[in-house]
Amino acid sequence: MNLTPKDTLIRRIGDSFQQLSGQPLYAAPEASAPGANVYQWLHEDAPYGILAHNTDADPHFIYANGHALASFKYTPEEILAVPSRLSASEQDRPERQRMLEIVLRDGIVYNYSGPRVDKYGRSFMIYDGIVWQLCDPDGRVWGQAALFWTDEFKRPEWFRPVRT
């Protein structure tokens, strides 16, 4: 399979997730079937959001899948210009920052829920979030990523959460 640059980025995000959690990013069985492109499925069809930001002093988003884009109401081009801190309201940023500091220390955080804001300043909740450090196989940190659900209870039949 020839990987696009987007596929390669999603694979790197997934590799870091698997390294820290012990399992691949969640995907429907048909997404991993022979001939299927799991990276395209994760980008276009995953029923949960995937976001990633870089390690700049004021980190900016470097990736958002279709669900994350719909949740935050940004176009793919717009979200890449957004500092990730703006994904939370000003009053919620200290709690978000505390969680990110735990990720820096521990590598991964499970079961994170909290309010977020979309492009228009409207609040919405994320649930069962997993936030993890993005690392190359040699241990070089290049960002952090998050997986989140926007429905508190609805999950696909194939979803089996990582237990912590």
N, C-alpha and C positions, 0 to 999 in steps of 0.2 A: 504494500500500500504506500503510495506517495503521500507524504504528510505536507499539508500547507503550513505556513508559519503559525497560523492560529492553532492548528492541530498540535504542532510541536509545543506551543506554550501550554495548551491544555494537558498534554502528556506530562510536561515537567511539573505542573501543578499537581496532577494525579500521582506522579512518582513520589513527590514529597509527602502527600497525604498517606500513601501506602507505607512509606518508610516509617512514619510516626504512628499510624493507627493500626498497621498490620493488615489492612484490607484495601482494595481498590475503591475509587469513588463509586458511589452507588449508581447502578445502571439497570435498566430493564433487561430481561433476558434477550430480547430481540436486538438490543444495542450491541451485544457481544457475540451475536451469531456469526457464523462464517460469512464473509463478504460484507458485513456491516462495518460502518465506521463509527466506533464508540465515541470518538472525539467530536464528530459532527453531532451525534445524539446529545452528548453532554452540553454542547454549545446551543443547539436549537430546541431540543425536546425535553431536557431534564425538568422535572416538576419542582425543582428547588433551585435557588440561586447559587451561583459561584462567582465570587469576586476576588480580585487580587490587587495588591498595591506594591509599589517598589520600596526601596530603602532610603529614599531621599530624606532630607531633614524634615520636609513637609511632604510625606508620601502621597503620590498620585496613583489613581487607579491605572493598572496596566491591562486589566482584563475584566470583562463582565459577560456572563452568558445571557441568553435570551430572557430567562426568568428574572434575573437580576436587573436587566435593562428595563423590563416591563414594570418591575416593582419600584424602581427609582425614577422612571419616566424620562430617562436620557436616551439619546441616540448613541450608537456605538462610538461615534466621533466625539460627542460631547463628554461622555463619561471619562474618556482618556485624559481630559483636561481638568478633571475635578480632583482637588485634594481629598483624600479619603476621609479626613476629619469632618468634611461637610456632609457625610452620610448620616451624621447624628446632629440633633439640634444642639445649640450652644449649651443648654442646661444638661444634656445627656453626654456631652463629650468627656467629662472627667471619668465617668463610669466606663465608657468605651476605652479610654486610655489605660485605665487600671487593668482591664481585661487584656489589652495588647501587651502590657508589661508582663503579665503572667505568661503569655505566649512566648515572649522573649526568654523568660526564665525556664519554662517547662517544655517548650516546643509545640504544645497543642493544648487547647481548651475545648471541653465538651459541654453540651447542654446550655449554651449561652442564649438567652432571650433578652430582648430589649427593644425600645422604640428607635425608629429611624425616620428620616425625612426624605421626601422625594424632591425632585427638581423644583417643584412649586412650593416647597415648605410644608407640605401636608405630611402629617405623621402616620406611620404604619408600624406594625409590630413584626419582628422576626422571631422565630421559634427554633428550638433544638439546634442552634447554631454550633458549628465546629469551626474553630479558627486555628490555623497552624502556620508554622514557620516554613517558608519556602527555602530549601537548601539544595545545592548541587550534591552529587554523590561524594565530593571531596569535603563537604561540610560548609562551603561558602554560602552564606545567607544572601538571598537576593530579593526577599520580600515576605509578605504574609498573605494568606488566602483565607477565605471564609466560605462556608457552605451554610445556607439557611433556608428555612421553610417560611412561607407567609400565611399558612393556615395552621392554627394551633394543633389540630388533631388529625386532619386528613393526610394519610400516607398511602402510597401504592402498596399493593399486596406483596410485591417483591422486596420492599424496603426492609432491611434488617439492620437496625442501628448498632453502632459500636457501643459496647457496654463499658462503662468506666466505674 
